[in-house]
Amino acid sequence: NTIVLISRYLIHHDEKNWENPFTYNPERFIKLKHDQWSFIPFGGGNHACPGRFYAIFVVKLLISQILRNYNVKT
């Protein structure tokens, strides 16, 4: 009768897995050489978010719409 909870906040801010974990740095995800469980935005295993594939699809759709309708410069 034990409940075990995993804190995503602590996993995503663990200095063992991430360099400067409290600094906003989206480039850190370009080369993911981390343990598969060091970044779990949608959970994992049997209890993973059922809408995760839809969420990823919507983000891709949003990016494609931005690139089609605007002149984006890096």
C-alpha positions in Angstrom: 0.0 0.0 0.0 2.7 2.4 -0.9 2.3 5.2 -3.4 5.5 6.2 -5.3 5.5 9.5 -7.2 8.2 10.8 -9.5 8.9 14.5 -9.5 9.4 15.7 -13.1 10.7 19.0 -11.8 13.5 17.3 -9.9 14.4 15.1 -12.8 14.4 18.0 -15.3 16.6 20.1 -12.9 19.1 17.4 -11.9 22.7 18.6 -12.3 23.8 15.0 -12.9 21.9 15.0 -16.2 21.9 18.7 -17.3 24.6 21.4 -17.4 23.2 24.5 -15.8 19.7 23.0 -15.3 18.1 26.2 -14.0 19.2 28.2 -17.1 16.9 28.4 -20.2 18.9 26.7 -22.9 16.8 24.9 -25.6 20.0 24.0 -27.5 20.7 21.3 -24.9 18.0 19.1 -26.6 19.7 19.1 -30.0 22.1 16.4 -29.0 20.3 14.2 -26.5 23.0 12.0 -25.0 21.2 11.5 -21.8 19.5 8.6 -20.0 16.1 8.0 -21.5 14.5 8.9 -18.2 16.3 12.3 -17.7 13.6 14.1 -19.7 10.0 13.0 -19.4 7.6 15.8 -20.4 4.7 13.4 -21.1 5.5 10.8 -18.4 6.6 7.3 -19.3 5.7 3.6 -19.2 2.1 2.4 -19.0 0.9 5.8 -17.6 2.4 8.1 -20.2 0.1 10.8 -21.4 -2.3 9.5 -24.1 -2.3 12.9 -25.8 1.5 13.1 -26.3 1.4 12.2 -30.0 -1.3 14.8 -30.6 0.7 17.4 -28.8 3.8 16.7 -30.8 1.7 16.8 -34.0 0.2 20.2 -33.0 3.6 21.7 -32.4 4.9 20.5 -35.8 1.7 21.9 -37.4 2.3 25.3 -35.7 5.9 25.5 -36.8 5.0 24.6 -40.4 2.3 27.3 -40.4 4.7 29.9 -39.1 7.3 28.9 -41.8 4.7 29.0 -44.6 3.2 32.4 -43.7 6.1 34.4 -42.4 9.6 35.2 -43.5 11.7 33.7 -40.7 15.4 34.7 -40.4 17.9 33.2 -38.1 
